[in-house]
Amino acid sequence: MDREWGSKPGSGGAASAQNEAIDRRERLRRLALETIDLAKDPYFMRNHLGSYECKLCLTLHNNEGNYLAHTQGKRHQTNLAKRAAREAKDAPAQPQPNKRKVNVRKTVKIGRPGYRVTKQFDPETKQRSLLFQIEYPEIEDLSKPRHRFMSSYEQRIQPFDKRYQYLLFAAEPYEIIAFKVPSIEIDKSTPKFFSHWDPDSKMFTLQLYFKPKPLEMNKPQPPPAANGTAAPGVPPRPPPQAPPPPPLQGLPPGAPPRNAPPPMPGSAPPPPPPMANGPRPMPPGGAPPVAPPPPPVGPGASYTPGAQLNRPPMPPPHGFPGQQMQG
């Protein structure tokens, strides 16, 4: 049979050492292409001929796969180790920073302490102050409570708000308690800001004063609200005045109204003036009585206009003096 020793029937025969080396380099090339980024390799370079060079080993490669297979080989790895050893030897020895190890004490907390907060106001200096009294009856021997101010951006329990800050009190074996106070500059002068620990009554006292705010002299007035109500602190606007009544018909603007003649005794009140829009209003006291029709006037009877209704006689018709109207 024409089959090499050690091979199975139907196979291509046993691979030689050269074929195994070729297959190994191909597998390493595929693996390196998946895990290694050539753009970050400081020794990878492409020359003007289109081939690739290794600046560390000074070798020439036809493609990227060949270069990646070279980086996994023994020659390249040995040169990398030599370069690292030489750089470590030539580099000056730098002193290591002295890191102090802090041993965190693990104690069992027994709960929160009792406290009392008092608000105060100084009428002379116009300053507001707070007095904190914290009780630690079970505090450890030869230890004192501690306090510190914390910004709103340091804590991780509540959403930060630049208008407030936190005052913390701590003492073993009690839990740490914090108070949310306004973020105003604190007056830390000696007579106003003080803290005291009384070992006999086991009470820690702290008092602080806030600096007064400068007077806002040039504060602009807030705009009026949308619904018409004035903002707090702004005087209300005067009510709008009603427009003057229109002048009577037939009179020039600005002329005083004519005085109507007084009604005759026993006569009906004069009718109200006509309205611009709508019917006439009803006079007080109900509708006036309807006057009876005048009696028939015969020929030759004298009839004076207005006599039947108790009204004054009508004036004669206007005309030129000395001229009579034609009947």
Buried (B, 14 or more C-beta within 10 A) or exposed (E): EEEEEEEEEEEEEEEEEEEEEEEEBEEBBEEBEEEBEBEEBEBBEEEEEEBBBBEBBEBBBEEBBBBBBBBBEEEBEEBBEEEEEEEEEEEEEEEEEEEEEEEEEEEEEEEEBEBEEEEEEEEEEEBBBBEBBBBBEEBEEEEEBEBEEEEBEEBEEEEEEEEBBBBBBBBBBBEEBBBBBEBBEBBEEEEBBEBEBEEEEBBBBBBBBBBBEEEEEEEEEEEEEEEEEEEEEEEEEEEEEEEEEEEEEEEEEEEEEEEEEEEEEEEBEEEEEEEEEEEEEEEEEEEEEEEEEEEEEEEEEEEEEEEEEEEEEEEEEEEEEEEEEEE
